[in-house]
Amino acid sequence: MALDIPRPVLKGAKALVVGIANEHSIAYGCAKAFRELGADLAITYVNEKTKGYVEPLAKELGASIFMPLDVSKPGELEAVFARITKDWGRLDIALHSIAFAPKSDLQGGLLKCSAEGFKVAMDVSCHSFVRIAKLAAPLMIDGGTLFAMSYYGANKVVPNYNVMGPVKAALEACCRYLAYELGSKGIRVHAISPGPLKTRAAGGLKDFDLMLNSAAQRSPLGELVDIMDVGFTCAYLATPYARRLSGETLYVDGGVNIMA
């Protein structure tokens, strides 16, 4: 059966992108890809400090909704979805690309991670995605796609990734369970696992440059991926061409994950 697909392929789709910090952010690559394929964008920024970096990017992409969102602050997530409901009345794509752990808990090794640090990391980096899914689902009236950003350290030990390994493992499990719970509504859920990228968030990891060099050397393709590689992967998965794919963890890493 032929698919009746608009051109461009995401024309008219409504996409929420959470997690742009600057032009190097994975979320920015995803927003750019969604927009290039025709989607309308809602873009958030975490605080006034990052607003100055994100606002020009939102304007460049023609985002029709631009709002603050710190998922740790009560009411801010609900305010974003209230605005989406008011302006659009629906949602087709929601992308979660945020992660945080207090620096002392992130860099000190898992055994030294405090209970409070673990709680914060889990809430911001994992459970906030579940909250987004809960608010997004009623707006995905014709189905939709949810994305969360993971990393190889969710499944294999990556030195210095520390508490974020267990947190990302939980995030990937959440994606699978949400894919099951939301599948009957035509909502698909994916965890995306990019290879190492020079992003603001990565700067908090010890010896990150060594991780970059190792990934480039081990990749079957012999090179690192960039934010647009991740963006176009997500854009494809949001199209009807990927209508039977859900619950996957997709590696966008040049094949590094297949190597022993």
Order of alpha helices (4+ residues) and beta strands (2+ residues): beta-alpha-beta-alpha-beta-alpha-beta-alpha-alpha-alpha-beta-alpha-beta-alpha-alpha-beta
